[in-house]
């Protein structure tokens, strides 16, 4: 499942390309052919890959002009300069690369040293093309979790040192095709992104900000053999450390970078299947993608990707694709960062536009994806639920926003911090509910009457317990909470017959179970019921207000969003939806009463302790209610059904 982000923004982007652009006709000055066969391979590869110029960090004699760490530092400086930001703001540096300048220490630490940066957290991701996305995800997660306010993600590659002709002297300037191939494909460069937790304007785009919506990565290394590698012999039988010396390893070809191009069709096949899953589950809508940044290593693969997307009926029009492969070359893990940076520097964006990124990795096969969305700076940050493609078509291009039960910005005095924490719990819960099998069926119009009846059969006995655990909790409140006890008693009284309305809806929809006692909760419902009754039996269980926040919020926020879809899918009379209609309207009053109850508790218990109990119970209730949603599509055996 993708990793969603609610408060991560791309503030600025930069890149560093060493030296002057090297056109095809000057490649021999840096990457000289080994023999007559390599000359033929060179012509063939250059005719197919579409690369016209690239950059090398070595000179014509093979000497290093810029180390990999120096290029990464150059990209970071460019990124910070464009954003008008200071390095001192950054507390996390995440790097991605197929290899730094040293085997040890880690690449991120070498970059920090090159920058002479202050103490900070570092993370080095070692991989190939998707390592850059992994660095972005790590930086974004640090921000989303609240551990960092600003973070840098950088990726840098310097394969040219492996390609100079002298590297092949130990083998008599002979090598296999897989090793020849990459000499004419890869080049050097670095890219960097500055991410932050506020809502800053995007560098160079006044009035706009760019939010990272999600990142998704999956490795298929358990399914396929090694495709691209450095450190194994041609037959993959021995590693470079298995030889008696480095010179023997080099003579055996264990230090040559190779790619088995015969395996590459599988890479794009799994990538498109994974993309189709993202569309199916509502994470991305091809019709809403305005800019598609695809890291293909050769223009030869463009029609391959297009054809696979077309077969899946999930095409993104070719005019929305953007790549700088032709003039920047293939810089491995750095490619998507360099591409994104140059795209942002040269394209004018508009609010509402989406930028979708795709990176296939051929090492042992990975697929990585990112989705960004442009927002107007003056617009408040919104929490948007993912949406299935079918629902997207039905709802035109409008996003479905399900706000938290209470807006923290409008909190009464003293409740802002609690409502902010509850809103974060809510958004995570709502997002997960929105992707459960039950809700996906409803959103995609695959929900039939038997599914509705199955849901009601599991829900009725759960609703039946609501007023019981509330009364039990009210009875457990001590003298200082008697006003709260009375308020909960009123609430429980209003809801004590709700299960009868729901059961009546079930029967009118065609339900065959005649006795409520024969209905059973699913495992999630059982766990939630046990948790709430156990908590209600403790002394002064004020945390139950956190449970009510989630449960009433579901009725007042999620149910109204699903009700129109249910009515459109199910040919049932209006009185088969009375319970859902009632809660969609009446829970607003219940939530206002909830706010009054929280203020009562704060006055007695003290803000810090009360807030902790309420938030913790809300988090636990959300997890258990989600479990109840996840099990709904399973069929429960009923005694007399």
Residue pairs with C-beta under 8 A, 6 or more apart in sequence:
1 216
1 281
1 435
2 214
2 215
2 216
2 278
2 283
2 369
3 137
3 140
3 141
3 214
3 215
3 216
4 213
4 214
4 386
4 431
5 140
5 143
5 144
5 211
5 212
5 213
5 214
5 215
6 144
6 381
6 383
6 424
6 427
7 143
7 144
7 197
7 381
8 140
8 143
8 144
8 195
8 196
8 197
8 211
8 212
9 195
9 196
9 197
9 198
9 199
9 200
9 209
9 210
9 211
9 212
10 193
10 194
10 195
10 202
10 210
10 211
10 212
10 344
10 372
11 83
11 85
11 150
11 194
11 195
11 196
11 200
11 202
11 203
12 79
12 80
12 82
12 83
12 84
12 85
12 193
12 194
12 202
12 203
13 79
13 82
13 191
13 192
13 193
13 194
13 203
13 337
13 340
13 341
13 344
13 345
14 75
14 76
14 77
14 78
14 79
14 80
14 81
14 82
14 191
14 192
14 341
15 75
15 78
15 79
15 189
15 190
15 191
15 192
15 334
15 337
15 338
15 341
15 342
16 71
16 72
16 74
16 75
16 77
16 78
16 156
16 189
16 190
16 191
17 55
17 188
17 189
17 328
17 338
18 55
18 56
18 57
18 65
18 66
18 71
18 188
18 189
19 55
19 56
19 57
19 59
19 65
20 55
21 53
21 54
21 55
21 327
22 29
22 30
22 53
22 54
22 55
22 56
22 187
23 52
23 53
24 46
24 51
24 52
24 53
27 42
27 184
29 60
30 56
30 58
30 59
30 60
30 62
30 160
30 163
30 164
31 56
31 160
31 163
31 164
31 165
31 183
31 184
32 164
32 165
33 39
33 42
33 165
34 165
34 168
34 173
34 174
34 175
34 180
35 173
35 174
37 180
38 180
38 183
41 177
41 180
41 181
41 184
42 183
42 184
45 181
45 184
45 185
46 184
48 298
48 299
48 300
49 184
49 185
49 297
49 298
49 299
49 300
49 325
49 330
50 298
50 299
50 300
50 325
50 326
51 185
51 187
51 298
51 325
51 326
51 329
51 330
52 326
52 327
53 326
53 327
53 328
53 329
54 187
54 188
54 328
54 329
54 330
55 187
55 188
55 189
55 328
55 329
56 160
56 187
56 188
57 64
57 65
57 66
57 67
57 68
57 71
57 158
57 160
57 161
57 188
58 64
58 65
58 160
58 161
58 164
58 188
59 65
62 164
62 165
62 166
64 161
66 74
66 158
66 188
67 101
67 114
67 158
68 97
68 99
68 100
68 101
68 107
68 156
68 157
68 158
68 190
69 100
69 101
69 107
69 110
69 111
69 113
69 114
69 156
70 114
71 156
71 158
71 188
71 189
71 190
72 95
72 97
72 107
72 111
72 114
72 154
72 155
72 156
72 190
72 192
73 111
73 114
73 115
74 190
75 154
75 156
75 190
75 191
75 192
75 334
75 337
76 87
76 111
76 115
76 152
76 154
76 192
77 115
78 192
79 152
79 192
79 193
79 194
79 341
80 86
80 87
80 194
82 203
82 204
82 345
83 194
83 203
84 203
85 150
85 194
87 115
87 117
87 118
88 118
89 149
89 150
90 117
90 120
90 150
90 151
90 152
90 194
91 120
91 121
91 148
91 149
91 150
91 151
92 120
92 121
92 122
92 123
92 138
92 139
92 142
92 143
92 147
92 148
92 150
92 151
92 152
93 108
93 111
93 112
93 117
93 120
93 121
93 122
93 123
93 151
93 152
93 154
94 108
94 122
94 123
94 124
94 125
94 134
94 135
94 136
94 138
94 139
94 142
94 151
94 152
94 153
94 154
95 106
95 107
95 108
95 111
95 122
95 123
95 124
95 125
95 135
95 153
95 154
95 155
95 156
96 125
96 127
96 131
96 132
96 133
96 134
96 135
96 136
96 153
96 154
96 155
96 333
97 107
97 124
97 125
97 126
97 127
97 131
97 155
97 156
97 157
97 332
97 333
97 334
98 126
98 127
98 128
98 131
98 157
98 159
98 230
98 332
98 333
99 107
99 126
99 158
99 230
100 106
100 107
100 110
100 124
101 107
101 110
101 158
102 110
106 122
106 124
107 124
107 126
107 156
108 122
108 123
108 124
109 122
109 124
111 154
111 156
112 120
112 122
121 142
121 147
121 148
123 135
123 138
125 131
125 134
125 135
125 138
127 134
127 333
127 361
127 363
127 366
128 228
128 332
128 333
128 361
128 362
128 363
129 295
129 297
129 332
129 333
129 335
129 336
129 359
129 360
129 361
129 362
129 363
129 366
129 368
130 217
130 333
130 359
130 360
130 361
130 366
130 367
130 368
131 155
131 332
131 333
131 361
132 153
132 155
132 191
132 333
132 334
132 335
132 336
132 337
132 359
133 215
133 217
133 336
133 357
133 359
133 368
133 369
133 370
134 217
134 368
135 153
135 154
135 155
135 333
136 153
136 193
136 195
136 212
136 215
136 337
136 370
137 215
137 217
138 153
139 148
139 151
139 152
139 153
139 193
139 195
140 151
140 153
140 195
140 212
140 215
142 148
142 151
143 149
143 150
143 151
143 195
143 196
143 197
144 197
146 197
148 197
149 196
149 197
149 198
150 194
150 195
150 196
150 197
151 194
151 195
151 196
152 192
152 193
152 194
152 195
153 192
153 193
153 195
153 337
154 190
154 191
154 192
154 193
154 337
155 190
155 191
155 192
155 332
155 333
155 334
155 336
155 337
156 189
156 190
156 191
156 333
156 334
157 186
157 188
157 189
157 190
157 331
157 332
157 333
157 334
158 188
159 182
159 186
159 187
159 188
159 257
159 332
160 186
160 187
160 188
161 167
162 230
162 255
162 256
162 257
163 182
163 183
163 186
163 257
165 173
167 250
167 255
167 256
168 174
168 175
168 256
170 247
170 250
170 251
171 250
171 251
171 253
175 253
175 256
176 234
176 253
176 256
176 258
178 234
178 258
178 259
178 260
178 261
179 234
179 253
179 256
179 257
179 258
181 258
181 259
181 261
182 228
182 257
182 258
182 259
185 259
185 297
185 298
185 330
186 257
186 329
186 330
186 331
186 332
187 329
187 330
187 331
188 331
189 328
189 329
189 331
189 334
189 335
189 338
190 331
190 334
190 337
190 338
191 331
191 334
191 335
191 336
191 337
191 338
191 339
191 340
191 341
192 337
192 341
193 337
193 340
193 341
195 212
199 209
199 375
199 377
199 381
200 209
201 207
201 208
201 209
201 377
202 208
202 209
202 210
202 344
202 349
202 374
203 344
204 344
204 345
205 344
205 348
205 349
207 376
207 377
207 378
208 349
208 350
208 351
208 374
208 375
208 376
208 377
209 374
209 375
209 376
209 377
210 344
210 349
210 355
210 372
210 373
210 374
210 375
211 372
211 373
211 375
211 381
212 370
212 371
212 372
213 371
213 372
213 373
213 384
214 283
214 370
214 371
215 368
215 369
215 370
216 274
216 278
216 283
216 368
216 369
216 370
217 366
217 367
217 368
217 369
218 274
218 366
218 367
219 364
219 365
219 366
220 270
220 364
220 365
220 366
220 367
221 363
221 364
221 365
221 366
223 270
223 365
224 263
224 266
224 364
224 365
225 236
225 260
225 263
225 364
226 232
226 236
226 260
226 363
226 364
227 259
227 260
227 263
227 264
227 267
227 362
227 363
227 364
227 365
228 257
228 258
228 259
228 260
228 362
228 363
229 236
229 257
229 258
229 363
230 255
230 256
230 257
230 258
231 239
231 240
231 241
231 254
231 255
232 238
232 239
232 240
232 254
233 239
233 252
233 253
233 254
234 253
234 256
234 258
238 252
238 254
239 254
240 246
240 249
240 254
240 255
241 249
242 249
243 249
243 252
243 254
246 255
249 255
259 362
263 362
264 301
264 362
265 304
266 365
267 360
267 361
267 362
267 365
268 301
268 304
268 305
268 308
268 360
269 308
270 365
270 367
271 305
271 358
271 360
271 367
272 305
272 308
272 309
272 312
272 314
273 312
274 367
274 369
275 284
275 309
275 312
275 314
275 358
275 367
275 369
276 312
276 314
278 284
278 369
279 285
279 286
279 314
279 389
280 388
280 389
281 386
281 388
281 435
281 440
282 386
282 387
282 388
282 389
282 391
282 392
282 434
282 435
282 440
282 443
283 371
283 386
284 354
284 356
284 369
284 371
285 387
285 389
285 392
286 309
286 314
286 315
286 316
286 389
287 392
287 393
287 397
288 354
288 392
288 397
289 316
289 320
289 354
289 355
289 356
290 320
290 353
290 354
290 355
291 320
291 322
291 343
291 347
291 353
291 354
291 355
291 356
292 316
292 320
292 321
292 322
292 356
292 358
293 321
293 322
293 323
293 336
293 339
293 340
293 343
293 355
293 356
293 357
293 358
294 305
294 321
294 323
294 357
294 358
295 323
295 335
295 336
295 339
295 357
295 358
295 359
295 360
296 302
296 305
296 323
296 325
296 360
297 325
297 330
297 362
298 325
298 330
299 325
299 326
302 321
306 315
306 318
309 315
309 316
316 356
322 339
322 343
322 347
323 339
324 338
324 339
324 342
324 343
325 335
328 335
328 338
328 339
328 342
331 338
335 359
336 357
336 359
336 370
340 355
340 357
343 355
349 355
349 374
350 374
351 374
351 375
351 376
351 379
352 373
352 374
352 375
353 373
353 374
354 371
354 372
354 373
354 374
355 371
355 372
355 373
355 374
356 369
356 370
356 371
356 372
357 369
357 370
357 371
357 372
358 367
358 368
358 369
359 367
359 368
359 369
360 366
360 367
360 368
361 367
361 368
375 381
375 382
380 409
382 399
382 401
383 401
383 402
383 403
383 404
383 427
383 430
383 431
384 399
384 400
384 401
385 400
385 401
385 402
385 430
385 431
385 434
386 431
386 434
386 435
387 395
387 399
387 400
387 434
387 443
388 440
388 443
388 444
389 444
390 443
390 444
390 445
391 400
391 443
391 444
391 445
391 565
394 445
400 561
402 430
402 434
402 557
402 558
402 561
403 557
404 419
404 422
404 423
404 426
404 427
404 553
404 557
405 422
405 426
405 549
405 552
405 553
405 556
405 557
405 591
405 594
406 419
406 422
406 423
406 591
406 595
407 419
407 423
408 416
408 419
408 420
408 423
411 418
411 419
411 420
412 595
412 599
414 599
414 602
414 607
415 595
415 598
415 599
415 602
417 611
418 598
418 607
418 611
418 614
418 615
421 611
421 615
422 546
422 549
422 614
422 615
422 618
425 550
425 615
425 618
425 619
425 622
426 549
426 550
426 553
426 618
426 622
428 622
429 550
429 622
429 625
429 626
430 557
430 558
432 626
433 439
433 554
433 558
433 625
433 626
433 629
434 443
436 626
436 629
436 630
436 632
437 630
437 632
437 633
438 451
438 455
438 629
438 630
438 632
438 633
439 562
439 629
440 446
441 447
441 451
441 633
442 562
442 565
442 566
442 569
443 565
445 565
445 568
445 569
447 565
447 566
447 569
447 570
448 569
448 570
449 509
449 510
449 570
449 571
449 572
451 633
452 509
452 566
452 570
452 572
453 506
453 509
453 510
453 511
454 632
454 633
454 635
454 636
455 632
456 502
456 503
456 505
456 506
456 509
456 511
457 506
457 511
457 513
457 519
457 520
457 636
457 638
457 641
458 519
458 520
458 521
458 522
458 525
458 628
458 631
458 632
458 636
459 502
459 525
459 632
460 499
460 502
460 503
460 506
460 516
460 519
461 499
461 516
461 519
461 520
461 521
461 525
462 521
462 525
462 528
462 529
462 628
463 498
463 499
463 502
463 579
464 499
464 516
465 529
465 532
465 533
466 492
466 495
466 498
466 499
466 551
467 492
467 493
467 495
467 496
467 498
468 533
469 529
469 532
469 533
469 535
469 536
469 544
470 488
470 491
470 492
470 495
470 536
470 544
470 548
471 488
471 489
471 492
472 533
472 536
472 537
473 488
473 535
473 536
473 541
473 544
474 484
474 485
474 486
474 488
474 489
474 492
475 485
476 536
476 537
476 538
476 539
476 540
476 541
477 484
477 485
477 488
477 540
477 541
477 542
478 539
478 540
480 604
481 540
481 542
481 600
481 601
481 604
483 600
484 542
484 597
484 600
484 601
484 604
487 593
487 596
487 597
487 600
488 597
490 593
491 548
491 590
491 593
494 590
498 579
498 582
498 583
499 516
501 578
501 579
501 582
502 579
503 516
504 575
504 578
505 575
505 576
505 577
505 578
505 579
505 580
506 513
508 572
508 573
508 575
508 576
509 570
509 572
509 576
512 641
513 519
513 638
513 640
513 641
514 640
515 640
518 638
518 639
518 640
518 641
519 638
520 636
520 637
520 638
521 529
521 628
522 628
522 631
522 632
522 634
522 636
523 627
523 631
524 624
524 625
524 626
524 627
524 628
524 629
524 630
524 631
525 628
525 631
527 624
527 627
527 628
528 621
528 624
528 625
528 627
528 628
531 620
531 621
531 624
532 544
532 547
532 621
535 541
535 543
535 544
535 547
535 617
536 544
540 605
542 601
542 605
542 610
542 613
542 614
543 613
543 614
543 616
543 617
544 617
545 594
545 597
545 598
545 601
545 614
545 617
546 613
546 614
546 615
546 616
546 617
546 618
546 619
546 620
546 621
547 617
547 618
547 621
548 590
548 594
549 594
549 614
549 618
550 618
550 621
550 622
550 625
551 621
551 625
552 587
552 590
552 591
552 594
553 587
553 591
554 625
555 583
555 584
555 587
555 590
556 583
556 584
556 587
556 588
556 590
556 591
559 580
559 583
559 584
560 584
562 580
563 577
563 580
563 581
563 584
566 577
566 580
567 577
570 576
598 610
598 614
601 610
601 614
602 610
602 611
604 610
605 613
